[in-house]
Amino acid sequence: MLSSDNLIYEEYIWKISVFINDITSGRLIDEEKIHQVAIVIDKQQKDLQNMFFSDNAIGVSGVNNAENIEQIKDILNIIIDEINEVSE
């Protein structure tokens, strides 16, 4: 895995962390917006879980496989896009 991939993952995690902090601190209290993001996270979590527990799981195809890296980025991008949408 390239260090640029690690930086991208850190950026995704930071954005998700900021969103969660906004909820827990009371800065974001709109339940509909929170619910929207929760639905997206739930669906993406299932896609990510399938990557680990399917017949062609990451352990079989390789963690550093470019296709796997892109799929993880896509999953995280979908979550971040939804967070950005509700945060506007």
Summary of the structure (lengths in Angstrom):
residues: 88
radius of gyration: 14.5
end to end distance: 32.8
largest distance: 42.7
contacts: 212
relative contact order: 0.17
helix: 81%
strand: 0%
